[in-house]
Amino acid sequence: MPISDNWIISTLENALSTWNDKLAEIWTLISQTPASFKGGTIWGIIQTISNGLVGIGYGLLVLFFAMGVFQSAASFRELQRPEFALRHFIRFAGAKVAVGSAMEIMLAIFSICNGIASRAMSSIGGAVTVAATLPSEITNAINNLGFLEAIPLWLVSLLGSLIITVLSFVLILTVYGRFFRLYMYTALAPVPLASFAGEGTSHHAKAFIKSYVGVCAEGAVIILACLIYSAFIGTSYPAADVTLDGVTMVWQYLGELVFNMLVLTGLVKGASQLVREMFGL
């Protein structure tokens, strides 16, 4: 039976094609900036929201500044000391610049973190070079099976294809989710950055910046995971054991292939946790 007419082979090849397409799309997404994602339409909305929240940020700025001044002043006499006033004035001025330039600050942080990912991508030419494919031994074994022998393989191929397809969408949804988190952080940035104005509230702004750095750095971890996966399957790609019968051979091959895909999916899904552990965020 020709490969194109074999339902088992076509099902597996379609699943592997989906996996390869999603993996290639990850590289395209990671290399994009929030401003260029989806033609920049979403970024325009984020800019509008961020600019609208700058006014709220300035209002909170005054509130946090007043709270910081009165919390740190032990007496009215201390309020009159020049060094006390200068210290709080510098804090207020810095916080005002941070709120007014929230968009530029967020883009600068993203640019630095994205530069790490871009350097990692360019080190191997910018793409995963090893694609998941069905070996000729597997396709020949499937084609040589009779109707009754192929029945168990229908279930095996259906289950394997379903798992591979689910893992493919989990990968791409994780990367898309990172983009949406970048947008949310950037849109709301003026509000948490206003807490820099108060000495007792500045830790909120620091925590916000650390969290945002973590989201940006996830791109480098995802790229690194893809590079390791590419190198791993390039040196130890699942091989078909021709000494086994057709059903067992396909089952063993799919098991090894799905295991490798699970490792990559787990690393990509856990990128946020890995970033926090590596950088202490």
C-alpha positions in Angstrom: 0.0 0.0 0.0 1.5 3.5 -0.9 2.5 5.6 2.0 0.1 8.3 0.9 -2.8 5.8 1.1 -1.9 4.5 4.5 -4.0 6.0 7.2 -1.6 5.1 10.0 1.4 6.7 8.3 -0.5 9.8 7.3 -1.8 10.3 10.8 1.6 10.1 12.3 3.2 12.3 9.6 0.5 15.0 10.1 1.2 15.0 13.9 4.9 15.3 13.3 4.3 18.1 10.8 2.3 20.0 13.4 5.1 19.6 15.9 7.7 20.8 13.5 5.6 23.8 12.4 4.9 24.8 16.0 8.6 24.5 16.9 9.6 26.6 13.9 6.9 29.2 14.9 8.5 29.4 18.4 11.7 30.6 16.9 9.9 33.3 14.9 7.9 34.5 17.9 10.9 34.7 20.3 12.8 36.8 17.8 10.0 39.3 17.6 9.5 42.4 19.8 6.2 43.2 21.3 6.0 46.2 19.0 6.3 44.0 15.9 4.1 41.1 17.1 1.0 40.7 14.9 1.9 43.7 12.9 2.0 46.0 15.9 -1.8 46.3 16.3 -1.8 45.0 19.8 1.2 47.2 20.7 -0.7 50.3 19.7 -3.5 49.3 22.1 -0.9 48.7 24.9 0.6 52.1 24.3 -2.8 53.8 24.6 -3.5 52.0 27.9 -0.1 52.8 29.3 -0.3 56.5 28.4 -3.8 56.6 30.0 -2.4 55.1 33.2 0.4 57.7 33.5 -2.0 60.2 35.0 -3.0 57.7 37.6 0.6 56.9 38.2 1.3 60.6 38.9 -1.5 60.7 41.4 -0.2 57.6 43.2 3.2 59.1 43.0 2.2 62.0 45.2 0.4 59.7 47.6 3.4 57.3 48.0 5.7 60.3 48.4 3.7 61.8 51.2 3.4 58.4 52.9 7.2 58.0 52.6 8.0 61.4 54.0 5.8 61.1 57.1 6.7 57.5 57.8 10.5 58.3 57.8 10.2 61.6 59.7 10.6 61.1 63.5 9.7 64.7 64.2 8.8 68.0 62.6 12.3 69.2 63.1 13.6 66.4 61.0 11.4 67.5 58.2 13.3 70.8 58.1 16.7 69.2 57.7 18.1 69.9 54.2 19.6 66.4 53.7 16.2 64.9 54.6 14.4 67.1 52.0 17.1 66.5 49.4 16.9 62.7 49.8 13.2 62.6 49.4 13.2 65.1 46.5 15.7 62.9 44.6 13.5 59.9 45.2 10.4 61.8 44.1 12.1 63.1 40.9 13.4 59.6 40.0 10.0 58.1 40.5 8.4 60.8 38.4 10.8 60.0 35.5 10.1 56.3 35.9 6.4 56.8 35.7 6.6 59.2 32.7 9.1 57.0 30.9 7.5 53.6 31.9 7.2 52.5 28.3 10.8 53.3 27.5 12.1 51.5 30.6 10.1 48.4 29.8 11.3 48.3 26.2 14.9 48.8 27.4 14.7 45.8 29.8 13.1 43.7 27.1 15.8 44.7 24.6 18.6 43.6 26.9 17.0 40.3 27.7 16.0 39.7 24.1 19.6 40.3 23.0 20.6 37.3 25.0 18.1 35.1 23.2 19.0 36.6 19.8 22.7 35.9 20.4 21.9 32.3 21.3 19.8 31.9 18.2 22.4 33.4 15.9 25.1 31.0 17.3 23.6 28.1 15.4 22.1 30.0 12.5 18.8 30.9 14.0 16.7 27.8 13.8 16.2 24.3 15.0 17.8 22.2 12.3 16.5 18.7 13.2 12.9 17.9 12.3 10.9 15.0 13.6 10.2 12.5 10.8 9.2 8.9 10.4 12.2 6.6 9.6 11.8 4.5 6.4 12.0 1.4 8.6 8.8 2.4 10.3 6.9 3.2 7.2 8.1 0.0 5.5 7.0 -2.1 8.6 3.6 -0.4 8.6 3.1 -0.9 4.9 3.9 -4.6 5.2 1.3 -5.3 7.9 -1.9 -7.1 7.1 -5.3 -5.7 7.9 -5.7 -7.6 11.2 -2.1 -6.9 12.3 -2.7 -3.2 11.6 -5.7 -2.8 13.9 -3.5 -2.4 17.1 -1.4 0.1 15.2 -4.4 2.2 14.5 -4.9 2.7 18.2 -1.2 3.3 18.8 -0.9 5.8 16.0 -4.1 7.6 17.1 -2.9 7.9 20.7 0.6 8.9 19.7 -0.6 11.5 17.2 -3.0 12.9 19.8 -0.2 13.3 22.4 2.2 14.9 19.9 -0.5 17.3 18.7 -1.4 18.3 22.3 2.3 18.8 23.2 2.7 21.0 20.1 -0.1 23.3 21.1 1.1 23.4 24.7 4.5 24.6 23.4 3.1 27.4 21.3 0.5 28.4 23.9 3.3 28.9 26.4 5.2 31.2 24.1 2.0 33.1 23.2 1.2 33.4 26.9 4.6 35.0 27.5 3.8 37.6 24.9 0.5 38.5 26.6 2.2 38.8 30.0 4.8 41.2 28.4 1.9 43.3 27.2 0.2 43.3 30.6 3.3 44.3 32.4 4.0 47.1 29.9 0.4 48.4 29.9 0.2 48.6 33.7 3.8 49.7 34.4 3.1 53.3 35.4 1.0 52.2 38.4 3.6 50.0 40.2 6.5 52.2 39.2 4.9 55.0 41.1 5.6 53.2 44.4 9.3 54.2 43.9 8.3 57.6 45.4 7.8 56.2 48.9 10.7 54.8 50.9 8.4 52.2 52.5 6.6 51.3 49.3 9.5 51.1 46.8 9.8 47.4 47.3 6.6 47.0 45.3 8.2 48.6 42.3 11.4 46.6 42.7 9.3 43.4 42.8 7.5 44.5 39.6 10.8 45.1 37.8 12.2 41.7 38.9 9.0 39.9 37.7 9.2 41.7 34.4 12.8 40.8 34.0 11.9 37.2 34.7 9.2 37.2 31.9 11.7 38.7 29.4 14.4 36.3 30.4 12.0 33.3 29.7 12.7 33.9 26.0 16.4 33.0 26.5 15.5 29.9 28.5 13.0 28.7 25.9 15.6 29.2 23.1 18.2 27.3 25.2 15.7 24.4 25.7 15.1 24.2 22.0 18.8 24.2 21.3 19.4 21.4 23.7 16.4 19.5 22.2 17.8 20.0 18.7 21.3 18.8 19.7 19.8 15.9 21.6 17.7 14.5 18.8 20.5 15.2 16.4 22.8 12.9 18.2 20.4 10.3 19.6 17.4 10.4 17.4 15.0 7.5 18.2 16.0 4.6 16.0 13.7 1.9 14.7 14.6 -1.6 16.0 14.1 -3.8 12.9 14.4 -7.0 15.0 11.0 -6.4 16.5 7.6 -7.0 14.9 5.9 -4.0 13.3 3.5 -3.1 16.1 6.2 -3.3 18.8 8.6 -1.4 16.7 6.2 1.5 16.1 5.2 1.5 19.8 8.8 1.6 20.9 9.7 4.4 18.5 6.7 6.5 19.4 7.4 6.1 23.1 11.0 7.4 22.7 9.9 10.2 20.4 7.1 11.3 22.8 9.5 11.2 25.7 11.9 13.6 24.0 9.0 15.9 23.2 7.8 15.7 26.8 11.2 16.8 28.0 11.2 19.9 25.8 7.6 20.8 26.6 8.4 20.5 30.3 11.4 22.8 30.0 9.4 25.4 28.1 6.5 25.2 30.5 8.9 25.5 33.4 10.8 28.4 31.9 9.4 30.8 34.5 10.5 28.6 37.4 13.9 28.1 35.9 14.4 31.8 35.5 13.5 32.4 39.1 15.9 29.7 40.3 18.8 30.8 38.1 18.6 34.5 38.7 17.1 34.5 42.2 14.1 36.6 41.1 
